[in-house]
Amino acid sequence: MATVKSTAPFAKFEWMIAWRYIRAKRAEGGVSVMTWISLIGVTLAVFALIATLAVRSGFRAEFIDTIVGANAHVTVVRPREVIEDFEGMADRIMTVEGVQSVAPLVRGQSMASAFGRNTLADIYGIKLEDLKQSDAIVQSERTIGNIDDLPNGIALGSALAATLGVGIGDRVEFTIRSGAITPMGRSTRVNAYDVVFIFSTGRYQIDEVRAYLPFDTAQLIFNRDGVADELEVRLDDINRSEELKQVIANAAGVGTWAYSWQDRVGRYLRALTIEDNVMFIILSILVLVASMNIISGLIMLVKNKGRDVGILRTMGLTEGSILRIFFICGAGIGTIGTFFGVLLGCLFAIYIDQIFSLVNYVAGGGVWDPSIRGIYNVPAELHLSDVVKAMSLSLGLSWIITIFPARRAARMNPVEALRYE
């Protein structure tokens, strides 16, 4: 009596039959068109998911870098009061472990005027050595002039300079309501300064209003003689700002209050987190819809290959072998589509600047307006975790949903499949 030998799962002949079915044209009982539709659908869905995750990560990183890079990690103030002993307070804060630098600031608003143009400016009075601690200001790729000339003039944000139409060496007038008190109210004071440095933080909302004056000059024009409005604290690790802000406030002394950069922009970060989660869910549904095309194509393939299944079963193939053959068909489409989707998504994230430059050129310019978007270009930051997340989702969905039509083919009765043949 002959013995029936069982084959190992995913044997070579199973892959061969599955590959033949995938390539089969409709005239041969295959579903070539549906195969291509499923493949392209999965590819585009995974591409969209990875591209969106990369852009969202880029937006978050750009948002944090520009906000934190141009502002304090922790700000120390004395509510409704100026800080008189700001040097002693700064020395005490510097003793806190994790504090990198402490800079006293004088802040105020002014009307800036030049060449008949007017706009509002947010003036920061700061010492030159303290301003150099801000990488977003002094190490930007879009700086013009020499930051060391700040004692002789004023530094302007690039958008503010563009609004006023000024460049290095031009003179800007500032009108400030900090003059003497008269029966008609507080008088205005007009001061003029030469532009010695133009910076770009990477965030338009900052660049369109920010201006820096020497600390002693700002004290004079804002009537802050011998005092400061606040202390700007920078940390070795910005992620420790929430942890250290109370320690810094305690070191600063009684009557002071410290708030972190998360306190200032926390609601925006929470909104970004919610948006990221919602976007991922929506695009996951898109991947699911694309994967459903695999089911449609596989069901048609099972129906068209019913006679083949009956013959294979009568030749001795087990239900497991039939299931694996059709599983390979569906899972193979999902895997190949996922691979190409990941490839396209990664290339999009890496070359996003060149892609948008081409789009901007074809559209005739104006595709990205920094005054509306807040940043100067479309950021993208590719994380391995995002790629793995997209791959796992796509492969998991495409492999799982393939099991159902594959089981239907495996349970097909060979007698019924060959009855009318």
C-alpha positions as CSV (number, residue, x, y, z in Angstrom):
1,M,0.0,0.0,0.0
2,A,1.4,3.4,-1.0
3,T,2.1,5.9,1.7
4,V,1.1,9.5,1.3
5,K,3.9,11.9,2.0
6,S,3.0,15.3,3.5
7,T,4.8,18.3,2.2
8,A,6.3,21.0,4.3
9,P,4.3,24.3,4.5
10,F,5.0,26.8,1.8
11,A,6.7,24.3,-0.4
12,K,8.3,25.3,-3.7
13,F,5.4,24.0,-5.8
14,E,2.9,26.2,-3.7
15,W,4.9,29.3,-4.5
16,M,5.1,28.2,-8.2
17,I,1.3,27.7,-8.5
18,A,0.6,31.0,-6.7
19,W,2.9,32.9,-8.9
20,R,1.3,31.4,-12.0
21,Y,-2.1,32.4,-10.7
22,I,-1.0,36.0,-10.0
23,R,0.4,36.4,-13.5
24,A,-2.6,34.7,-15.2
25,K,-4.6,36.9,-17.6
26,R,-8.3,37.0,-17.6
27,A,-8.5,34.9,-20.7
28,E,-6.7,32.2,-18.8
29,G,-9.1,32.4,-15.8
30,G,-6.9,34.9,-13.9
31,V,-7.6,38.4,-12.7
32,S,-4.6,40.4,-13.9
33,V,-6.4,43.8,-13.9
34,M,-7.7,43.3,-10.3
35,T,-4.1,42.3,-9.3
36,W,-2.8,45.6,-10.7
37,I,-5.6,47.6,-9.1
38,S,-4.9,46.0,-5.7
39,L,-1.2,46.5,-6.0
40,I,-1.4,50.1,-7.0
41,G,-4.1,50.8,-4.3
42,V,-1.9,49.3,-1.5
43,T,1.2,51.2,-2.8
44,L,-0.6,54.6,-2.9
45,A,-2.2,54.0,0.6
46,V,1.1,53.2,2.2
47,F,2.9,56.0,0.4
48,A,0.2,58.5,1.6
49,L,0.5,57.1,5.2
50,I,4.3,57.4,5.4
51,A,4.4,60.8,3.6
52,T,1.8,62.2,6.0
53,L,3.5,60.8,9.1
54,A,6.8,62.3,7.9
55,V,5.3,65.7,7.2
56,R,3.5,65.7,10.6
57,S,6.7,64.8,12.4
58,G,8.5,67.5,10.5
59,F,5.9,70.1,11.4
60,R,6.2,69.1,15.1
61,A,10.0,69.2,15.1
62,E,10.1,72.5,13.2
63,F,7.5,74.0,15.5
64,I,9.5,73.1,18.6
65,D,12.9,74.0,17.1
66,T,11.7,77.5,16.0
67,I,9.7,78.3,19.1
68,V,12.3,77.0,21.6
69,G,15.3,78.1,19.5
70,A,14.3,81.7,19.6
71,N,12.7,81.9,23.0
72,A,13.5,80.9,26.6
73,H,13.2,77.3,27.7
74,V,12.0,78.6,31.1
75,T,11.0,82.3,31.8
76,V,11.3,83.8,35.3
77,V,9.1,86.8,36.1
78,R,7.9,88.8,39.1
79,P,4.2,89.3,38.5
80,R,3.3,93.0,38.0
81,E,6.8,94.0,39.1
82,V,10.2,94.5,37.5
83,I,13.2,92.5,38.7
84,E,15.6,94.7,40.5
85,D,18.3,92.2,41.7
86,F,18.4,90.4,38.3
87,E,22.1,89.7,38.5
88,G,21.9,88.1,41.9
89,M,18.8,86.2,40.8
90,A,20.7,85.0,37.7
91,D,23.6,83.7,39.8
92,R,21.3,81.8,42.0
93,I,19.5,80.2,39.0
94,M,22.8,79.2,37.5
95,T,23.4,76.9,40.5
96,V,20.5,74.7,39.5
97,E,21.8,71.5,37.8
98,G,20.8,71.5,34.1
99,V,20.7,75.3,33.6
100,Q,22.9,76.3,30.7
101,S,22.5,80.1,30.7
102,V,20.4,82.9,32.2
103,A,19.8,86.2,30.4
104,P,18.1,89.3,31.8
105,L,15.6,90.9,29.3
106,V,13.8,94.1,28.9
107,R,10.7,93.8,26.7
108,G,8.4,96.3,25.1
109,Q,6.5,97.1,21.9
110,S,7.0,100.0,19.5
111,M,5.9,101.3,16.2
112,A,8.7,100.9,13.7
113,S,9.0,103.2,10.7
114,A,11.3,103.4,7.7
115,F,10.8,104.8,4.2
116,G,7.2,105.7,4.9
117,R,6.3,102.2,6.0
118,N,5.0,101.4,9.5
119,T,4.6,98.2,11.5
120,L,4.5,97.0,15.0
121,A,7.7,95.6,16.5
122,D,8.3,93.5,19.6
123,I,11.6,94.8,21.1
124,Y,13.9,92.6,23.2
125,G,16.7,94.3,25.2
126,I,19.4,91.7,25.7
127,K,23.2,91.6,26.2
128,L,25.2,90.6,23.2
129,E,26.8,87.6,24.9
130,D,23.4,86.4,25.9
131,L,21.9,86.8,22.4
132,K,24.8,84.6,21.1
133,Q,23.4,81.7,23.2
134,S,20.4,81.6,20.9
135,D,21.3,79.3,18.0
136,A,18.1,80.2,16.1
137,I,19.2,83.8,15.9
138,V,22.9,83.7,15.3
139,Q,23.3,80.4,13.4
140,S,20.5,80.7,10.9
141,E,21.3,80.2,7.3
142,R,19.4,83.4,6.4
143,T,21.4,85.9,8.5
144,I,22.7,89.2,7.1
145,G,25.3,91.4,8.8
146,N,27.4,91.0,11.9
147,I,25.8,90.2,15.2
148,D,28.9,91.6,17.0
149,D,27.8,95.1,15.8
150,L,24.6,95.0,18.0
151,P,26.0,97.5,20.5
152,N,26.0,100.0,17.6
153,G,22.5,99.4,16.3
154,I,19.6,97.0,16.2
155,A,18.9,93.5,14.9
156,L,15.7,92.8,13.0
157,G,13.8,89.7,12.0
158,S,13.9,89.1,8.2
159,A,10.2,89.5,7.7
160,L,10.2,92.7,9.8
161,A,13.0,94.1,7.7
162,A,11.2,93.2,4.5
163,T,8.0,94.9,5.6
164,L,10.0,98.1,6.4
165,G,12.1,97.7,3.2
166,V,15.3,98.1,5.0
167,G,18.7,96.4,4.8
168,I,22.0,96.6,6.6
169,G,23.0,100.2,7.3
170,D,19.5,101.6,6.9
171,R,18.0,103.6,9.7
172,V,14.7,102.7,11.5
173,E,12.7,104.9,13.8
174,F,10.9,103.5,16.8
175,T,8.0,105.4,18.5
176,I,7.5,104.3,22.1
177,R,5.0,105.5,24.7
178,S,7.5,105.7,27.5
179,G,8.2,109.4,27.7
180,A,7.3,111.8,30.5
181,I,3.8,111.9,32.0
182,T,2.0,115.1,31.0
183,P,-1.6,116.4,31.6
184,M,-2.5,114.9,28.2
185,G,-1.1,111.5,29.1
186,R,2.2,109.8,28.6
187,S,4.2,111.4,25.8
188,T,5.9,109.4,23.1
189,R,9.6,109.0,22.5
190,V,11.1,108.6,19.1
191,N,14.5,106.8,18.7
192,A,16.4,105.9,15.5
193,Y,18.9,103.0,15.1
194,D,20.9,101.6,12.3
195,V,20.2,98.1,11.2
196,V,23.3,96.0,11.8
197,F,22.0,92.4,11.7
198,I,19.0,90.7,10.1
199,F,18.1,87.2,11.2
200,S,15.6,84.5,10.4
201,T,14.5,82.1,13.1
202,G,12.6,79.9,10.6
203,R,9.2,80.9,11.9
204,Y,7.5,83.8,10.1
205,Q,5.4,85.0,13.1
206,I,8.6,85.6,15.0
207,D,10.6,87.2,12.2
208,E,7.8,89.7,11.3
209,V,7.8,91.4,14.8
210,R,11.1,90.6,16.6
211,A,13.8,93.1,17.1
212,Y,16.8,93.1,19.4
213,L,18.4,96.1,21.1
214,P,21.4,96.2,23.5
215,F,20.3,95.6,27.1
216,D,21.4,99.1,28.4
217,T,19.7,100.9,25.4
218,A,16.4,99.1,26.0
219,Q,16.6,99.9,29.7
220,L,16.9,103.6,28.8
221,I,14.1,103.9,26.2
222,F,11.6,101.8,28.2
223,N,12.4,103.5,31.6
224,R,13.9,100.3,33.1
225,D,17.0,101.9,34.6
226,G,18.8,99.3,36.7
227,V,16.0,96.6,36.4
228,A,14.9,93.9,34.0
229,D,11.4,92.6,33.0
230,E,12.2,88.9,33.1
231,L,15.0,86.3,33.0
232,E,15.4,84.0,30.0
233,V,16.7,80.6,31.2
234,R,18.1,78.0,28.7
235,L,18.6,74.4,29.7
236,D,20.9,71.6,28.6
237,D,17.8,69.5,27.8
238,I,14.6,71.3,26.8
239,N,12.6,68.2,27.7
240,R,13.4,68.9,31.4
241,S,11.8,72.3,31.4
242,E,8.6,71.1,33.2
243,E,10.7,69.2,35.7
244,L,13.0,72.2,36.5
245,K,10.7,75.2,36.3
246,Q,9.7,75.0,40.0
247,V,13.3,74.3,41.1
248,I,14.3,77.4,39.1
249,A,11.5,79.5,40.7
250,N,12.6,78.4,44.2
251,A,16.2,79.4,43.4
252,A,15.1,82.7,42.0
253,G,13.5,83.7,45.3
254,V,10.2,84.6,46.9
255,G,7.7,86.4,44.8
256,T,8.9,84.9,41.4
257,W,7.1,82.7,39.0
258,A,8.6,80.4,36.3
259,Y,6.8,79.0,33.3
260,S,8.2,76.7,30.6
261,W,8.0,76.8,26.9
262,Q,5.4,74.0,27.1
263,D,3.2,76.3,29.2
264,R,3.4,78.9,26.4
265,V,2.7,76.5,23.5
266,G,1.2,73.5,25.2
267,R,-2.2,73.8,23.7
268,Y,-0.7,73.8,20.2
269,L,1.3,70.7,21.0
270,R,-1.8,68.9,22.3
271,A,-3.7,70.0,19.2
272,L,-0.9,68.5,17.0
273,T,-1.0,65.3,19.0
274,I,-4.7,64.9,18.5
275,E,-4.4,65.8,14.8
276,D,-1.6,63.2,14.4
277,N,-3.8,60.5,15.9
278,V,-6.8,61.4,13.9
279,M,-4.8,61.6,10.7
280,F,-3.3,58.1,11.4
281,I,-6.7,56.6,11.9
282,I,-8.1,58.2,8.7
283,L,-5.1,57.0,6.6
284,S,-5.3,53.6,8.3
285,I,-8.9,53.3,6.9
286,L,-7.4,54.2,3.5
287,V,-5.0,51.3,3.8
288,L,-7.9,49.0,4.9
289,V,-9.9,50.1,1.8
290,A,-6.9,49.4,-0.4
291,S,-6.4,46.0,1.2
292,M,-10.1,45.2,0.6
293,N,-9.3,45.2,-3.1
294,I,-7.1,42.2,-2.5
295,I,-10.2,40.3,-1.2
296,S,-12.2,41.2,-4.3
297,G,-9.4,40.0,-6.6
298,L,-8.8,36.9,-4.6
299,I,-12.5,35.9,-4.5
300,M,-12.6,36.3,-8.3
301,L,-9.5,34.3,-8.6
302,V,-10.9,31.5,-6.4
303,K,-14.1,31.5,-8.5
304,N,-12.2,31.3,-11.8
305,K,-9.8,28.7,-10.5
306,G,-12.4,26.4,-9.1
307,R,-11.7,23.7,-11.7
308,D,-8.0,23.9,-11.0
309,V,-8.6,23.6,-7.2
310,G,-10.7,20.4,-7.9
311,I,-8.0,18.9,-10.0
312,L,-5.3,19.7,-7.4
313,R,-7.4,18.2,-4.6
314,T,-7.9,15.0,-6.6
315,M,-4.2,14.8,-7.2
316,G,-3.6,14.8,-3.4
317,L,-3.1,18.4,-2.3
318,T,-4.4,19.0,1.1
319,E,-6.7,21.8,2.2
320,G,-3.7,23.4,3.9
321,S,-1.8,23.5,0.6
322,I,-4.7,25.1,-1.2
323,L,-5.1,27.7,1.6
324,R,-1.4,28.5,1.4
325,I,-1.4,28.9,-2.4
326,F,-4.2,31.5,-2.3
327,F,-2.7,33.1,0.8
328,I,0.5,33.6,-1.1
329,C,-1.4,35.2,-3.9
330,G,-3.1,37.8,-1.7
331,A,-0.3,38.3,0.8
332,G,2.2,38.6,-2.1
333,I,0.2,41.5,-3.6
334,G,0.0,43.2,-0.2
335,T,3.7,42.7,0.5
336,I,4.8,44.0,-2.9
337,G,2.5,47.0,-2.7
338,T,3.7,47.7,0.8
339,F,7.3,47.6,-0.3
340,F,6.8,50.1,-3.2
341,G,4.6,52.3,-0.9
342,V,7.4,52.4,1.7
343,L,10.0,53.2,-1.0
344,L,7.9,56.0,-2.5
345,G,7.1,57.4,0.9
346,C,10.7,57.5,2.0
347,L,11.8,59.1,-1.2
348,F,9.1,61.7,-0.9
349,A,10.2,62.6,2.7
350,I,13.9,62.7,1.7
351,Y,13.4,64.8,-1.4
352,I,10.4,66.9,-0.3
353,D,12.2,70.2,-0.8
354,Q,13.1,69.4,-4.5
355,I,9.5,68.1,-5.1
356,F,7.9,71.2,-3.8
357,S,10.3,73.4,-5.7
358,L,9.2,71.6,-8.8
359,V,5.6,72.0,-7.9
360,N,6.1,75.6,-7.1
361,Y,7.9,76.1,-10.5
362,V,5.2,74.3,-12.5
363,A,2.4,76.3,-10.6
364,G,4.2,79.6,-11.3
365,G,5.1,80.3,-7.6
366,G,3.0,81.1,-4.6
367,V,2.3,77.5,-3.6
368,W,3.6,78.0,-0.1
369,D,3.0,81.3,1.6
370,P,5.1,81.7,4.8
371,S,2.9,84.5,6.1
372,I,0.0,82.1,6.2
373,R,1.7,78.8,7.1
374,G,4.1,80.3,9.6
375,I,7.2,78.5,8.3
376,Y,9.2,79.0,5.2
377,N,9.1,75.5,3.7
378,V,7.4,72.2,4.0
379,P,9.2,70.2,6.7
380,A,9.5,66.4,6.7
381,E,11.2,64.2,9.2
382,L,11.4,60.5,8.5
383,H,11.4,58.3,11.6
384,L,12.0,54.5,11.6
385,S,9.1,54.0,14.0
386,D,6.7,55.7,11.5
387,V,7.9,53.5,8.7
388,V,7.6,50.4,10.8
389,K,4.2,51.4,12.0
390,A,3.0,51.9,8.4
391,M,4.6,48.6,7.2
392,S,3.1,46.7,10.1
393,L,-0.4,48.1,9.5
394,S,-0.3,47.4,5.7
395,L,1.2,43.9,6.0
396,G,-1.1,43.0,8.9
397,L,-4.3,44.0,7.1
398,S,-3.3,42.5,3.8
399,W,-2.3,39.2,5.3
400,I,-5.2,38.9,7.7
401,I,-7.9,39.6,5.1
402,T,-6.3,37.2,2.7
403,I,-7.0,34.3,5.0
404,F,-10.8,34.4,4.5
405,P,-11.0,33.9,0.7
406,A,-8.1,31.5,0.9
407,R,-10.1,29.4,3.5
408,R,-13.0,29.4,1.1
409,A,-10.8,28.0,-1.7
410,A,-9.4,25.3,0.7
411,R,-12.8,24.1,1.8
412,M,-14.1,23.9,-1.8
413,N,-15.5,20.4,-2.5
414,P,-13.5,18.9,-5.4
415,V,-16.5,16.9,-6.6
416,E,-18.7,20.0,-6.8
417,A,-15.8,21.9,-8.5
418,L,-15.5,19.2,-11.2
419,R,-19.2,18.3,-11.6
420,Y,-19.8,20.3,-14.7
421,E,-16.4,19.9,-16.2
